[in-house]
Amino acid sequence: MRENLYFITDAHLGSGPDSPQRERELCRFLDTIKDRCHTLVLLGDMFDFWFSYRYVVPRGHVRLLGKLAELADSGIKMHFFTGNHDMWTFDYLEREIGLVQHEEPIAMEFDGKRFLIGHGDGLDRTDKSFNRIRRVFHNRFCQRMFALLPSGLTFGIAVNWSDSNKVKHSRQDTLHYLGDDREGIVQYCNERLAGEHFDYCVFGHRHTPVVRQIQPGTTYVNVGDWMLNRNYAVYTPGQGLHLYDLKTDKEVI
C-alpha cells in the first residue's frame, strides 16, 4: 500500500570513484520502497554538477534517471529541490521524468501534517560570501553566458568549484550539529514558525543527520546525505517521521 512519504538528499552523484556504487545502491533502495512510497522528495545535490543544455544531456546518472522515470510512470509523486551543486537542472527533469521541481523551500501538507521542506543552501545569512556566489549562479544572464562556453570548459570549472566547496563543508568542525543559534537552516525555520505552524521542518545540505525538537510541536530533521552515509527519512501515517541510516540499518535519534 503506497502511503509513505520518503526523503533523500545529497548523493552528489558524479563525485568520487565510488559514485557508480552509490548510484546502484540508491536505485536498489528505491526498488525496495516503491510498493510503499506515495511521494518521494529529493532534497537537492543529488548530482554533484548538472547543467541542462538545450540539446545534450550531461554524461552519467542513467540508472537513477531511468529509475525515477519508472517510479513516476507507476504513479509515485516526486519532488526535486535544486541544491547548490545541481541548481542548473532547469526544466529537464520536469519534462523528461515528470517530477515537480523547486528552487526555494516550500510548505507541503501530507496526512494532515504540515511540512516545511527545502535543500537548505542560502539560508545562513552569516555566510555572506557563499550567498553572493549563489546570487550570481541563479542570475539568468550569468547562466546564459555560462551556457555559451564549451562544455569541456564549463564542466572543468564546475568540478574544481565543487571539490573546493566540499572540502570547505567537510571540515570536522562543521560535521556536527552546531546548536540552534549557529545553524542557519534552524534559524530560518524558527523565523517561519513565528508566523505559521509546521509539524516538521525537513532539509538537507548539511550532510549531518539530525532529529530534534526546535519548538513545541515542531521537529527539525536534517536528512544527512547519501554520499558518506546512506540516510533517508520516512513519514508513515500514524507513526510519524523517522530518520534511518541504511548502512547500519538503525534509526538516527
N, C-alpha and C positions, 0 to 999 in steps of 0.2 A: 504494500500500500504506500503510495507516494504522498507522504505528509511532512517530511522533514525539510528543514532549511539548512543548507551547508555553506560554510565559508572556507576559502583557501586563499593564501596570499604569498607573494614574494618568492616565486620559484626561480626567477632570474634565469630562465632557460636561454642557453647560448653562452653562458658564462662558466668557464672551468671545464676541465676534461671529463668531469662526471655528469655534465649536462644531459647527455643521451640517457644515462641511467636514471636520473631524476625524472626525466620526461616519461620513461617507461613505467616507473613506479607510480607516477601521477595518473597515468592512463589506467593502470591496473586498479588503483584506488577508485577512480571514477566508475569503473566497471562494477566494483563491489557495492556502490551506493545507488546505482541507477534505478533499482526497484523500490527504493525508499525515498528518493530525492524528489521533492516537489519543486524546489527552487535552489539554484546554485549561484553563489555570489563569489566572483573572483575579485579580490580586493586590490589588485594592482601589482605592478612589477612582476607579472607572470613571465614576461620576456625581458631579458637584460637590455635589449635595444630593439626598437621597431620603428621603421619609417615606411608609411604607406605611399609608395609611388603610384602614379596613375596607371601604369600598365604592367608593372612587375611586382612580385611578392618576395619579401626577404627570404633568403635561404634558411631551411631548417624548420623545426616545430611541426612537421606534417602530421606526426602521430597525435599530438594534442589537438591540433586544429580539426583533424578528422574525427577524433573522439567527441569534441564539443559539438560538431555538426551532427553527429549521430545522436547525441543526447537531446539536442534541440529538436531534431526531426521526430524524436519519440515523445515529445510533448513537455519535456522539462524546461521550466522557465530559467533564464540565465541573465545575470547582470555582470558587467565588466567595468571596473573602475580603472581609469588610467592612472598609473603611478608616475614617479619621476624618471623612470627608465623606459617606460613604454607609452609615454604620453602622445606619441605621434602615430597612433593606430588610426586616427581619423575615423572614417566610416567603414573601413574594410571589414571588420569583424561583424558589424551590424548587417551589412549587405550580404556577406558570404555565409554567415552562420545563423544570424537571426537573433543574436543576443541584444540586450539593451545596454548601451554604453553611457558612462557618466564621467564627467571631469571634475566634479566637486561633490562633497558629502551630500547625502540625501536622507530624508526621512522615509521610512517604509513601515507598513503595518503588516503583521503576519500573525495569524492565530489570535487576534485581539491584542497583541503586544506591539509596542512602538519601538522601532529600531532607528538609531542614528548610525549611518554606515558611510565609510569612505576609506580612501587609501591612507591619508594622514600627512602627506607632504605639503609643505607650505603653511601649515597650521601653527608652527612655532614662530611667533613674532620676534623672538630674540635672535633667530638665525637670519640676520639681515642679508648676509652675502648670498646664501642659498636662495632666499626669496627674490633677490634681484635677478639672479640667473634664471629662476623659474619664470619670472615675468617675460624675460627675453625668449625663452623656449616656447612659451604659449602665445607669443606675438605672431599673428598671421603673416605679416610681411616678412619677418625673420624666417618663418617656416618655408615660405615660397622661395626665398633666396637660398636656403639650405638645399631645397629640392633641385635647384639648378646645378649644384656641384656634382661631379662624377660620384657614382655610388661607392666606388672603392675608397675615395677620399672621405666621404661622409661617414662610412662605417669605421674607418680608421680613427677619425676624430671621436666618434661615439664610444668606441671600445676604450680609448685612452681616458676619456672623461668618466666612463662607467667604472673602470678599475680604480681610479683615484677616489671616486665617490664612495665605493665600497670599502676602501681602506679607511677612510675617514669614519664611516659609520660602523666599522667592525672593531673599533678600539674597545679594549676591555672596560674602560670607564663608561661606556655607553650601552654595553650589553647586559644591563640590568635595569630594573625599574628605578628611576631617579627620584621619585617622590611626586606627589600631586602638584607641588609648587614648581617643579622643574620639568615636568612632562608637558610639552606644548600641546599635544593632542588632548590630554586630560583638561588642560586649561580651556581649550576650545569647547570641549564637551560641557564643562561647567558654565561657560558663558551661554551656550544654547539652552541649558537646563534652567537658566534663570527665567526664560520666557515660555518654556513648554516642557512637557514631561516625556521622557523616554525610559522604557524599561531596560533597554540595552544600548550601549554605545560600542560598536564593533569596528575596529580599524586594523591596519597592517603597518607597513613602513618601518617599524622599529626593530623587527627581527627578534623581538623579546616577548615570549608568550606570557601574558598577564591576565589574571581574572581577579577583580577587586571591586568592592562597592565604593563608588565615589560620592554618592549621595543616597539618602534613604530611598529605597525603591528603584535605584538605578545601578546597574552593574556595567563596569567598563571591561571590555575584553580586547586585548591585542592578540591577534591570532598567531603571531610569531612569524614563521616562514616555512617554505618548502625547500629551502636551499641547504642550510646547515641541519635543520631539524626536518621533521615531516609532520608539521602541525596542521590540524584542521579543527574547526568548531562546528557543532551541530545543534540546532534547536529542534527539539521534539515536543509536540503538543502534550501538555500535561506533565512534562519532565523538565522543561526549561532549557537553557543554553549551557553546553558543556564544551570544554576545550581539551583536545587529546594530542598526544604525541604518538604517531604511528610507529616510530622506531622502537619505542619501549612498550607500546600498547597500554599506556597508562594515561589517566586523566591528569591534566595540569590544573592544580588547585592554587 
